[in-house]
């Protein structure tokens, strides 16, 4: 098994890269998706979030109100740390289950937005960073996600810097340009991953 960490700043295009890699045959473990699952109604995760932040972070039907929670935690580093301390262990445990089920020959891509922030790079055989300039991230967040400029800057400031992400990268995908420039890069990265997985398998003792 080849374990790959995939990360990138908000608005960098990591989700599109993840989708393309899945299409080539990667087993994608999506930390964001798991993070939503572990705070579904009735889960211990949601109960812990409500205990920490109050019922104001719930919708009328008892689900997590993500915009309300985001407004609280992305302007207060201490509250963000509190949230992460609840959610990250739950995400880690579920990610390990999915990885174990992937099979010995799989290329498992862990799609982890906060890989750099949480010092997770050593957990993987290599790290792929989807890179975009902060100005590009800002433009995408305001144009495509409907954030105000202040909201976008707040989300970006809560993450690692571009330089910090690049410092942990084994491979970098430049997504500053148009979508059509992305796929050839991802295809090349996939070929690289396949070669690395084959080399690792060949190096194992019989």
N, C-alpha and C positions, 0 to 999 in steps of 0.2 A: 504493500500500500504506500502510495505517495501522498503525504499530507501537505496541502498547500493552504497558506493563509492569504486571503484576498481582502484588500482594504483600499480605502480612498476617502477623501473628504466628502462631506455632504455636497451633492450637486456635481461630483466629479464624473459620474456615470458608471459607478461600480455595479449597479444592478443590471445594466445592459451587458457588461462584460460577463457577469455571473450567468445571465441567460444564454449568452453565446457559448460559454464553456459547457453548460449543461447540454446544449444541442450537440456538441462534439463528443459527449460521452462522459463528462465529469459527473461525479456524485456531489451535488452541491448541498452543503449544510448551511442554511441561511439563518444567521443569528438574529436578524431583525424579525423574521417570521416566527422563530421560536420564542423571541421575547414577547410577541403578541399572544402566542399560545399560552405561555405560563402565567398570564394575567387575565385569562378568560374568566367569565363569571363562574363562581364556585371553586376556583383554585385557591390554594394557600397563598400563591403569589399575589393575587388581587387583594386578599384579606390583609396581607402585610402592607401593601401600598396604602390601603384605606386607613389602616392603623397609624401609619406614618404621616399621611397628608390630609386625612379627613374625608368626609363624604362629598365634599365639594369637587373632588376629582372623578366623580361618577356621573354618568348620564342618568336620565330619568328611568331608564330600564335596567339600571344596575351594571352597566358596562363601564370600562375605563374611558373617561373623557380625555383623550390624548392631548387635544389642544389646551385644555385647562391645566393638565399636569405639566405640559411643556412650558406654559407661561410661568409656572411656579419654579420649575427646576433649572430652566436655562438662563435664569437671571440670578441664581443663587448657587454658587459652587458647593456649598455645604449640603444643600438639599439634593443637588444632583448626585453627590457622593452617597447620600442616604438611599436614593432610588437605585443606584448602581449596586449597592451592597445587598439589596433585596433581589434584584433581577438577575445579576450576572451569575451567581452560583446556580440558579435554576436553569439558566441558558446553558451553562457549561455542562451540567449533568445530562441534559437532553441531547446536546451536541455529541457527547461521548457515546451515548446509546446509538445514535444514527450512524456515527463513524464505525462503530463496531459491527453494525449490520451491513456495511457496504461491501465487505468481502476483501480478501487478502490482495487481490490484483487491482483494486480500484484506485483511481486518482480522485481523492476526496478534496474538494475545494471548500474550505471554511470561509464563508462570506461574513466578515467580521468588521463592522464599521469602526469599532473602538479598539482594534488590535494594537495600534501604537500606544494609545493612551493607557491601556491596561498591561503593557509590557508582555504581550502574548507571543511575540515573534519567535521565541525559543521553542514554542510548542510545535512548530511546523518544520518540515524539511526545507521549505523555502517560502518566501513572501512575495506576492505580486501586488504592486501598488498601482492603482489607477490614478493618474496625476492630471490635474488641471490647475491653471492659475487661479488665484483667489478672485480675480475680476470675472473670470469665466463662471466660477461657482456662483458668485453673487448674481450674475445676469440670469443664469438658469433658475435659481431659486425664486427670483422675483417674477420672471416671465412664465416659467413652466409650473411652478408650485403655488403661485399666488401669494407668496410671502411679501410683507413689506421689507424695505431695505434694512430697517432696524432689526426685524425678526431674523432675517437671513444672516446679518452680521453677528447677532447673538448666538445663533446655532453654530456658525463657523468658529466663533471665539471659544466655544465650549469644547472644541475638538483640538487635536494636535495640530501643530503648524505643518505647512507643506514640507519644510525642511526636516522636521522630525519624522514624518512618514517616509520620506525618501531615504533617510538614514537607515531604515530597517529593511529596505527593499532589496530583493534578489533580482527581480525583473520589474521593469517599469513600462506601463502602457500609457502613452501620451494621448489624452482625450481632450485636448484643447480645441480640436478642430471639429469638422462636421462628422455626422454619424458614419458616412460611407468610408471615412478614413480609419474608423475603429476596427471593423471586422478583420481586415488583413493583419493587423497587429495581434488581435486575439487569436487568430488562426496560427500565427507564428509562435505565440506563447504556448498554445496547445501542443504543437509539434515538439517544442522544447520539453514540455512536461512528460509527453509520451516517451521521449528519449531518456529522460532522467529516470522514469519509472522502470524502463527496460534495463537500464544500466544497474539500477539498484537491485533488481530481481536477479540479474546475472551475477552480481557480486555476492549474493547470499550463498553460504555453504550448502551443498546438496544434502 
